[in-house]
Amino acid sequence: MRLPQAQVALLEAASATDAKPIEQLADETDLKPEAVTRAAFDLRDEGLVAVEERVEESATLTDEGETYRGEGLPEVRLFRAARDAGGDVGMGEAIGAAGLEGPEVDIALANYARKGYGVVDSGEVSADADADPDADPEAAALSALAEGEPVDDDDVLDRLESRGLVDLDERTVRSVTLTDEGVTALMEGVEAAETVDRLTPELLTSGEWKDVEFAEYNVEADAPAVEGGREHVLRGMSERVKDVLVGMGFREMDGPHADADFWINDCLFMPQDHPARTHWDRFALDVPPVADLPEGLVDRVEGAHRDGVGEDGDGYHSPWSEDFARAIALRGHTTSLSMRYLSGYANADIDPPKRYFSVQKAYRNDTLDATHLLEFYQIEGWVMAEDLSVRDLMGTFEEFYRQFGIEEIRFKPHYNPYTEPSFELFGEHPETGEEIEIGNSGMFRDEVLEPLGIDCDVMAWGLALERLAMLTTGAEDIRDLHGTLADLEFLRNAEVTY
C-alpha cells in the first residue's frame, strides 16, 4: 500500500491500544500538528485509524480581570464604602470613598443591586447589612483562575466573560487509535509515496507531475473561526431611521451636546426649580457660562416663566435666574436642537410648513436598568404647520413605526411642562410581550412657541432609538446593545426584523 509520507509516519507512530493525542503524535513524527490532523482525517476516511474528539474549555483573566482581582470588583468596593459610612450615604461620597473612577462607576452601579448589596436610588446608596462581599462568587472565580484552579460554575464564567473580565476559549482535543485495518496494513507493509500539495511550473516543465501523488484536501476539516467586523446594530438602526424620516420629508438638525440650560430647559418652559433640573438628573459642567444668547429671546422666555403668555397666561411665580439659564450642562434631551432651530438661532428656514429631525445622543443621570442608560440616543422631531392636531401626530407615528414592522403602538395621556396635550408611546416587546415605553410627544404650548415668535402649530416628539432596537432585534436588556456590559455575541448574530 502506497500512502503519503505524513500518513505513513502517523500509522507507524499510532497505537492500537492507547489513544494518542495529536500533539504527542506531532512530537513523535516531527510533523506540525495541523499536518498530523490532516493525515489522521485522511486515514480515518480509509478506515485505518479512529479519531476521537472532545471539547475542552479554558478561562483566562483579561487585563481588566487582573486589575479587579487585585483591587476588588467595583460593586464590592462600593458596598464596602457604603457599609463603612453607616449603610446610607450619598452616591458621590460613596463613589469617592470607594476610589471608583471613569467606567468603574457605571460598572459598580450596574451590578450593585443585581448582587443584593443594597439599593441605589435618588442619589443615595444603601448597604444591606446581610450582604457578604467575601462570598462574592465572581470575585472568588477571579482569584481561583489567577491561581490556576478550575471554576465549575458556567453561569459565573459566562457573567465574567460578558463583563470582559475573562476570556473563555474552547479547543477540540483529538486522539488517534489504530483500527484493525490499520494494524493489518502495517503488517502487510506500507510504502511512502512522494506527495505534493500544489502543481508548480517546475512540475509541469519537467514532466514530474506524472509520477507524483497529489495530496487530497479535506474541505470539511475544522478551521479556526474568524469573526469579521460588521455594522453595529444601533448604527444600522440610526441610519435606517434617518432614511425613513428623510423619506417622509424631514430635514436633519445638528447642534452641541453641551449647551446652555436656556436652550435645554428654559425655552421649553421648564421651571428652574423643576426636579429634573437639579444635580440628581442633570450633568452640569464646570466651565464658563454661555455669553452669547439672543437678548430679546432671553427676556421673552423669562417673561413666560414669570407671567405666562396671553391675557389668561399665568407663569410659575418661582425664582428665575439668568445666570442659571446661561450655565452649561450636557443636554438631557435633544429638544435643545428644536429650540435653536425654531427660534431661528440656527439659521434654519422656518417658514411653515417645515419638518425637522435629529438622531443624536442625550445624557441623563438615570438609574441603570434594562431600559435606562446614562447616555442614550434620542430620535427628535417636529412638524410646524397650520391647523395641526393630535390625530396628525398619531398618524405620523403610525407611519414611522410601520417602516420597522411595528404595526401596533399604544398611546397614553401624559403631562409635560412644554406640550399640551401630551402622550407617551408604548410598543410590545416581541419576546417578552412586555409593554415598553418608546417615546414622548405632544403639541408645543403657547408658552414655548410665543417667545420663539412662532404663530402656528408645532407637534414634537422624542423617541428612544435603543428601545426601537429592542423591539426590532428582540434584545431584552438595553445594556446588551452598548455600554460596558454589551453582549458581543448578540451583536454579532442579531437579526433585525424590519
N, C-alpha and C positions, 0 to 999 in steps of 0.2 A: 504494500500500500504506500503510495506516494502522497505526502502531505506537506504543506508549507512548514518552513523551519520552526516558526513560533509554535505551531500546533504540535510538532514532534517533541519539542522541548517541554511543552506543558504536559503531554502524555507521559513522558518519562519522569517528570517531577511529581505528578499526581499520585495519590494513593487510593487503593480500593477499599481500605478500611477506615482511614481517617480523612475527614473533610478538611482541606487546607484552604485558608483564606487567600484571596487574590494577592495581597501584599506579601505573604510568605512565598507564594509561587514566583512572584516577581523577583524576590531576592535570590531564590534558588536557580532561576533561569537567566538572570542578568537581563531581563526584559523590563520594559516600562509597564506599570500596572495597566495602562489602557490597552497595550498590546496583548497582555495576558488575558484581559477581559474579552477582547475581540476574539482571540483564539479559543477561549472557553465557550463562547456562544456558538462559534462555528462547529466545534467538536460536539457540543450538545445537540446541534441540529443533525449531526451524523450519528447520534446515539452512542458516542464513545465516552462521554462524561456526563455527570449530572451536576447542575449548578443550583445551589441553594441560596436564597436571598432572604435577608432580614433587614429591617429598618432600625437604625439606632439614632436616638435623639440626644443632642448635647446643648447645653446652655452656657453662655459666657457673658460676663458683665461688660457692658459698654463703658465708655469713659464716664458718662453721667452716673451709671450704676456704681462705679468705683467711688465716685465723689460722695454719693449718698450713703454708701456703706460706711465710709469714714465719718461723715458729718451728721448722718441721720436723715431720714426721709423728711421732706418739708412739712408734711402734715404732722409728723411726730414731734418735730421741733416746735411747731405752732402750738400743739397741745401742751407740751411741757411748759412753754412760756405762759400760756393762759392759766394752767394749773398753778404755777408758781406765783402768779399775780392774784390768786384768790378765787379763780374759777370763772369770773365775769370781768372782762376787760375790753377796752376799746380796740378796734381792729388795728389801727395804726400802732398803738402801743405794743400789742401782741406781736405784730409783724416785726417791729423794731427789736423787741427783746429776743425773738427767735433768730434774728440775723438773716432774715429772708430778703433776697434781692431779685429784681428782674422777674424772669419767668417762674422762679420758685414760689412767688406769691400766688400766682394763678394755680399752680400745681397743688399747693397746700390747701387753698380754698376749695378746689375741685374734689379733693379726696378726704377732707376733714369729716364732713357729715357722713359720707359713704362708709367710713370705718367706725362710726359710732363714737368719735372722740368728743362730740358736742355739736353745737349749733352756731352758725354764723348768720346773723340777722340784724338788719338796720345798723350796721357798723359796729356791732358788738360780737365778741367771741366768748362763748361759754365752754367750759371744760367739764365733761362728765366724770364725776368722782369715781365711777366704777370702771372706767376705761383703763386698760393696762397696755401702755406703749411697748413694754418689754416683750409682750406676747404678739406683737405685730407680725403676721405671717410673711408679709412681703419683706420686711427688714430681716427676718430670720433667714429667708431664702437667699437674700443678697449675701449674708455672711457665710452661709453654707457653700454657695457657689464659689465665693472667693477662696475658700479653704479646700476646694476640690471635692466637696461632698455632694452627693446626688440630692435632688429635690423631686419628690414623687408627686407633689400636688400640681396637676396640669393646669388647674384654674389659676393658681398663683403665678405659675410661669407665664401663662397667657396674658395675665394682667400686667406683669412686669415687662413683657415684650411690647404690649400696647403703649406702655408709658415710655418705651425707649430705653429701659434700664438693662435689659438683657437681649442678646441675640440668640434665637433658637435656630438650630441647624439640624437637618435630617440628612443622614447619609445611608446609602444602601450598602450593606456588607455582604459580599458574595464569597461562597466557599465552593470548592470543586472536589468531586469524588469520581474515581474511575468506575465506569459501569462494567458489566461482564463482557460486553462487546469491546470495550476499550482494552481490557486485560487480554482478550483473545488477539486483538490487533497487535499488541506489543509482543505477544508470544510468537506470532507469525512473522513479525518483522515489519517495521515502518521505516520508510526511506524519506529523507528530507528532500523536497523539491525546491529549486530556486523560484522564488516568487517576487513579483514587483507589484507596486500599488498604483503605478501610473505608466502610461505609454509616452515615451520620450522620443525626441527626434533621433537620438543616438540608436535606440532600439529599432527604429524604422529604417535608418540608412544602413545599419549593419546586418539587418535581417534576423537579429537575435530574438525579435518578438515571436518568431515561430517556435522557439524552443523553451521559452519561459512560461511560467504559470502565473496568471494574474490573480491577485487577491480579490476575494469577494467582499463586498461591503454589506453589512447588516444595517439596513435603513431603519430597523425597528429597535436598535440598541438605544439604551438610555443616553441622554445627553444632558449637559448642565442647563438648568433653567435660566433664561436671560430675560430680565424684566426691562422692557423698553419704556421710555418716557411717554406720557400721554397728557392730554389737556385735563386740568383739574376740573372736577365736577362743577364747582362754583364759577370758575372762569367760563366754562361752556354755557352754564345757565345764565350768567351775566350777558354774554354775547347774544344768546337767544332772546333774552328779554329786550335788549336794545333793538334787535331786528324786528321783533313784534311791534314795539312801540313806534319805531320809525315807520313801519308799515301801516300803522294806524294814524299817521300824520303828525307825530310828535317830533320836536327838536330837542337836542340834548343840552343840559345845563352843566356848568362846571364852576368850581369855587373852592375856597380854602377849607381845610379840615379844622384848623384852629381859627376861631373867628371871635368877633366881639359879641358879648351877650346881647347886645342890641339886636343884631341880626338873628341870633339863635332863638331868643325868647321874647324880648321886649316888643318887637314888631308883631309877634304872634299874640299880643295881648295876654301874655303870661305874667301874672303879678310877680314882683320881685321877691315877695315872701312866700312864693309857692314852694312846697316841699321838694319838687323836682329841681329847684334851682339852688338847693343847699349843697354842701360838700358831700352829702350822702349819695347823691345821684350824679353829681357834676364833677368833671375832671378840670379843675381850674389850673391855669399855667402861671407860673411866677415870672412874668415878662411884663414890660411896659404896656400900658393900655393903648387902645387904638385912638389915634389923634384925628384921623380923617373920617368923620361921619357927616352926612348931609344935615346941616344945622336945622333947616326948616323941617325936615322929617323928624329929627330928634324932638323938636318942640311939639309937633303934632302927635307923635306917639306918646310923649309924656302927658299931653292933654287928654288923650283917650284913656290912659291909665287912671288919671286923677278924676276926670269928669265924665268919661264916656263920650259918645258922639251922638249928634242929633238932638232934637228937642226933648225926647224922653230918655236920653242917654244917662247912664249912671256908672261912674268909674268904680275903682276898687276902694277908694278912700284909705289907701295904705301907703306907706313910705315908698318914694321912687327916687333913686339916686342916679344921676348921670354918670358918676364915677363907676358905679356897678355896671351900668349899660356899656361902658367903654372897656371893661375888663375882658380879658381874653380867656377862652376855655376851648377844649375840644368839643365840637358840636355834638349834642345829644341826639340830633336828628338832622337829616339833610334838608329840612324845610327852611333852614337858613338860606339855602340857594334860592328857593322860591321867593323869599322876601327880597333878596338882592335883585332878582330879575323883575318881579312885579313892581318894585319901586323905580325901575329904570336905572338903578345904580350900576347894573352890569352891562349897560349899553345895549340891552336887548330890544327888539321890536315888539312892543306890547300893545299894538292896536288890535282890538278884538276882530275876529276870533283868533285865539292862539292856544297852542298846546305845547307844553314843555315837560321834560322828564330828566331824571338822573338815576344812575345806579352806582352809588358810592358808599364809603364807609361812614358809620356813625359810632359814637363812643358813649357808653353809659355804665355807671357803677352799679350794675345789677348783681344779684346773687347767681352764681353759675349753676345751671341745671340743664336738663335735657333740651330746653328750648330757649335758653338765655346765655349770651356771651357778653364779655365786657366790650368787645368791638364786633360789629356786625355790618352787613350790607343792607342798605335800605333802597327800595325802589320808590323814589319820589316822583310825583307827577301832579300837574294841574291843568285845567282847561278853563279858559276865560272866554265868555260869550254872553250874549243877551238871552234872558229867559231860560237859564239852566234850572234843572230840578234834580231832586234825589233820584228820580227814575233814570235820568241821563247818566248819573254817576253809577247806579247799579248796572245799567246796560253796558257801560264801559268795562266794568269788572267782569261781567259775564263773557264778553267778547275776548278780553285779555286772557282770562284763565282757560277759556276753551282752546286757545292755541297750545296749551300744555296738557291737553287731555283731561282737564278738570271740568266736568260738566255741571257739577252741583256745588255751589257755595252758599253759605248762610250768613244773614245779616242780623246784627244785634244792636239796638239803640245804645248810645254811649254819650258820655259828656266829655267835651274838650273845651278849654278856655277860648280856643281860636276858631272853632267851627260850630255851626248850628243850622240845621240838625247835623248830628254826627252818628256814625255807627261803625262797629267793628266787623271784620270779615272772618269767617271760620271755614276751614276745609277738613274733610275726613281723611285721616291717615290710612293709606292703603293696606298696611299690615296690621295695625292695632285697632283700627276703627275709631280711634280717639278723635274728638273734635279739637283741632289746633287753630289757635288764633293766627291769622296770616296777614292781617293789616288793620289799619285805622284810617278813617276818612270822614269827609263831610263837606259842607258848604262854608267857605270863609265868612266870618261875621263882619258886619259893618265896621266894628271897632278895629278890625285888621285892615280892611280894604280902604276905608275913607282916608286915613293918614297917608296911605300909599298913593292916593289920587286915582284909585280905581272906582269907576261908577257903574260897573256891570257885574254880573255874577261870576264867581270863580269856585269851581269844585276842585278838591285837592285830596291827596292820599299819601300815605307812607306804607308800603308793603314790605314784607320780610323776604329777602332773597333766599336765606338759608332755609326758612320754613317751606318756601316753594320747592326747594331742592329736596326737602324731606318728603314732600308729597309725591314728587316725581321719581325718586330713587328708592323709597321705602326705608330710608335711614330713620332709626327710632331715637337717635340722640344727636343733637346738633354738633356735639363735640367730636362725633365721628367724621365730620366733614372738614373741619380745620381747627387749628389750635395745637397745643402740646400733646393732646390725647388722641389726635386724628388716627383713624383706623386705615392704615395704608393699604391693607389687603382689600378692604371695602372700596376704597377709592380706585384701586386698580381694576376691580371687577364690576363696579356699579353700572347698572343699565338704566338709562333714563327712559321714562315711558312715553314722553311726548313725541 
